[in-house]
Amino acid sequence: MSEGRPRVGVVTFPGSLDDRDALWAVAFMGGEGVPLWHADHDLSGVDAVLLPGGFSYGDYLRTGAIARFAPIMEEVRDFVESGAPVVGICNGFQILCEAGLLPGALIRNRTLRFICRSVDVRVETSLSSLTEGLVPGEVLRIPVKHGEGQFVASSKDLERIEGEGLVTFRYCAPDGTVDDEHNVNGSANGIAGVRNARGNVVGLMPHPEHAVDPDVGPTGGQPLLASLLSRALMRS
Amino acid sequence: MGEEPLHRALGLTDDELEAIRATLGRDPNPNELAMYGAMWSEHCSYKSSKIHLRRLPTQGPHVLVGPGQDAGVVDVGDGLAVAFKMESHSHPSAIEPYQGAATGIGGIVRDIVAMGARPIASLDPLMFGPLTEERNRWLLEGVVAGIGGYGNCIGVPTVGGEVKFAEPHSTNPAINVMCVGIAPVGRLITADRQVHEGSLMVLIGASTGRDGIGGVSVLASRTIEEDAAESRPSVQIGDPFAEKLAIEACMELVERDLLEGLQDLGGAGLTCAVSESTARARLGVELNLDAVPLREPNLEVFEILTSESQERMLAIVRPELLDDVREVCTRWGLASAVVGKMVPGGKLTVERGGKVVAEVPARSLADEGPVYERTIEPPRGFAEILEDDPTFATVTADPREAFFAVLSSPNIASKRFVWEQYDYVVQGGTVVGPSADAAILRLDGTLKAIALSTDGKGRFGHLDPYLGAAHAVAEAARNVAVMGAEPLAITNCMNFGNPERPEVMWQFAESIQGMADACRAFGTPVTGGNVSFYNESGGSAIWPTPVIGMLGLIDDYRLLARPGFPEPRLLVYLLGETFAELGGSEFADVVLGRISGRPPALDLEREGALHGALIEAARGDLVASAHDCSDGGLAVALAESAMAGGTGFALALPGDVPWYVTLFAESASRAVVSVSPDRAGDLEALASAHRVPFSRIGETGGPRMVFDTLFETTVEEARAAYEEAIPKLLSG
């Protein structure tokens, strides 16, 4: 443990793309990024785990469908059990849904095209490891880049997700209005991210790791990673 | 009807067969013929272009690796080197747009990896026929989806390029791709690296199948005619996941210094990689085809030798490091197989089932292909096209209507539909993405950034190939300079018709001269590139279009200049001068319906002076915005600055020049800059010091764009026209 900095493990699956970027962003925000390898049964004693974006195993089957069987996912499951913070970004979100650690699923965008764009998302709850200390209603600018980011769930599941307040982020206009025009991929109820009931597991399609350094983009990811780091610090 | 002799079926002429006989001292066997057919194809041997390419400047203080290797390499200081190269994948894309474009990305990325560099950016210059035709819409959608599908999946950001439209591209889209990589200088894998006798050739990555056989000779070195769809089996199929694993494995092999050589398997497959590596090492090789992992058991010898199956790399490894190399490959889930051994002599010996099935001097394949000095002749009717100059036409158009016609012309309009399908964010280095004059990527661990721009001037080239090429270099250099970067070097892709036609060869020779002169003037040597001939059907060729890929360098990326007007009450200046030059302009095409006349003149010295002024202005944080003024003229440059910054302007027009010249002439060597009033004096002094003419033409502010008393519109109205033009056309 270096100088009491929270340690965030970033898992590299074959085909992960934003793993190095996530490690960099954790360090930029004052944490210590710890590279983790999909084939290991070892989380190296980290305080939080981040599943990064990319196309694990090429995503030739359903996105995330193979990665959920990676050896390290057993450790991640136990880690979740223990209440530790786990965040999935983009492909990581898809993996968490496939693993049953988050509700819902992600299918091809409404336009059937890949989309790379900075979008606005509204924070819906402060009860998650990514949004602690944030005020519901706050609007953050963060890039999305995905071909399969349309959040869907059965009507029963969707009712439960909404009823239990599991929606963590929604796509919105710059003023926070949630409407169809700003729903970048056609997600149900504009959902951009969800949490589990306990709040320690969060998945989202936007990329907070690409929204920390003002030199290369918006900064809406800063408060999210700050929240994750403070959660992690509490465990370390 | 007599059967065609084998050598001709493989694309070799009778004379070429004789040359092979002379080299071998005997008749070549069919396997050897297949190898020569691939390596001596136009695509691999540059036999028509070689004598012209020699005229290009290739040396410079920054150049570490010039033409002839997988990619050019430039020293950018701080111990870092940038590798970059451009290629075309036009023929495959015309037949199967998604896979054609996708495998084009894969190939150029592996070229960068082969230099030991990590790919950090791609740019895609694309040229299609008009979107009013359904097939062209299908091609555009397929190509863009293929670029995104492959590029997004390998984690290399696609940060720029361009999309142009012209009728001659209806049958022959031009699909070019540039890739850029970075490496510590000491880690580069160049031809200087010594390869030892006894070292092993290790084939890494995908297994070898029947896909892409004859890619270089069937597709790339002939014209596409009606039976094109039958060539579909010659188009390769891409697997970006395998490519991503190959990139990571190769990067680890390079970082751990486990390799003596590394080359990708692209055009002409194993034959090309093995013969080039062997010739470069000045050694021979014993190649064992039994060791090549195959997708199906019954591949013929010539199929294994020329298959263009994707996602394969060839490494040269010392025997004592083999276990380490194979361990890295296994960890990344990649197959690796020892397929050959370096031996003294210079022979490439191919064995299968214990028998020698081919034996030829490696150099004769790689370096001693035929060289042709083809006949050159200017096309008929060339003078008439030049004389029919729209500059002297009677213009009755309404200025406001003309403005919107030009702004919403697909050549000018927003390409958001295209670049939003590309991940331009991954790797975290993109300071400026696809929407500006140049893409800016910072170099990790420094304040430096590279600036990248690709530019082709097909319409100018059609009217005057010399000027078209020179303008392409000038605009590419201007695009990096306007953001504050010093132009360092170029790569290129030469898109032309059938070189066996004297008019095409004339266009080629003129273009090379134009490029050479411009590159000399700006001190930007040519570090490599690609020649794409045979872009024609039924005797009708594409316009001669050299596409330039420019590499520039900024010392401190925080000082870069951006195109948007950032705030109101700035003074707007035009640097450079506007002349009565409407030939080849967007205005002449879409408003007057004429693609004729002389393209704008280009004074290379004035152009260079402008670059110097722009770079100094950015470094001194003098300008609030800076934007190239070229396609569509001043009106478009101003509108783009207004839209990018969300701030309007009021323009004062000079009284003694026709409005359509001021607004729409595409005179060279110009830029639109804005400056705060208290720095205006400094800007004028700087421009004067560089001998750059300037004029104060307006002021920023408000939601409107006011073109003197001619007409006015709003930024939002312009934005709607600009953004919606291409999506509207695509929806049919």
HADDOCK unambig.tbl for C-alpha pairs under 7 A between the chains (distance, minus, plus):
assign (segid A and resid 14 and name CA) (segid B and resid 245 and name CA) 6.89 0.50 0.50
assign (segid A and resid 15 and name CA) (segid B and resid 241 and name CA) 6.10 0.50 0.50
assign (segid A and resid 15 and name CA) (segid B and resid 244 and name CA) 6.38 0.50 0.50
assign (segid A and resid 15 and name CA) (segid B and resid 245 and name CA) 6.98 0.50 0.50
assign (segid A and resid 17 and name CA) (segid B and resid 155 and name CA) 5.10 0.50 0.50
assign (segid A and resid 18 and name CA) (segid B and resid 426 and name CA) 6.39 0.50 0.50
assign (segid A and resid 18 and name CA) (segid B and resid 427 and name CA) 6.79 0.50 0.50
assign (segid A and resid 21 and name CA) (segid B and resid 427 and name CA) 5.81 0.50 0.50
assign (segid A and resid 21 and name CA) (segid B and resid 428 and name CA) 6.09 0.50 0.50
assign (segid A and resid 54 and name CA) (segid B and resid 153 and name CA) 6.91 0.50 0.50
assign (segid A and resid 55 and name CA) (segid B and resid 153 and name CA) 5.91 0.50 0.50
assign (segid A and resid 57 and name CA) (segid B and resid 241 and name CA) 6.51 0.50 0.50
assign (segid A and resid 58 and name CA) (segid B and resid 241 and name CA) 4.66 0.50 0.50
assign (segid A and resid 113 and name CA) (segid B and resid 421 and name CA) 6.69 0.50 0.50
assign (segid A and resid 114 and name CA) (segid B and resid 421 and name CA) 4.87 0.50 0.50
assign (segid A and resid 115 and name CA) (segid B and resid 420 and name CA) 5.32 0.50 0.50
assign (segid A and resid 115 and name CA) (segid B and resid 421 and name CA) 4.93 0.50 0.50
assign (segid A and resid 116 and name CA) (segid B and resid 420 and name CA) 4.89 0.50 0.50
assign (segid A and resid 116 and name CA) (segid B and resid 421 and name CA) 6.06 0.50 0.50
assign (segid A and resid 116 and name CA) (segid B and resid 422 and name CA) 6.32 0.50 0.50
assign (segid A and resid 116 and name CA) (segid B and resid 423 and name CA) 5.66 0.50 0.50
assign (segid A and resid 117 and name CA) (segid B and resid 420 and name CA) 6.50 0.50 0.50
assign (segid A and resid 145 and name CA) (segid B and resid 423 and name CA) 6.17 0.50 0.50
assign (segid A and resid 210 and name CA) (segid B and resid 428 and name CA) 6.51 0.50 0.50
assign (segid A and resid 215 and name CA) (segid B and resid 431 and name CA) 6.22 0.50 0.50
assign (segid A and resid 216 and name CA) (segid B and resid 429 and name CA) 6.76 0.50 0.50
assign (segid A and resid 216 and name CA) (segid B and resid 430 and name CA) 5.84 0.50 0.50
assign (segid A and resid 216 and name CA) (segid B and resid 431 and name CA) 4.44 0.50 0.50
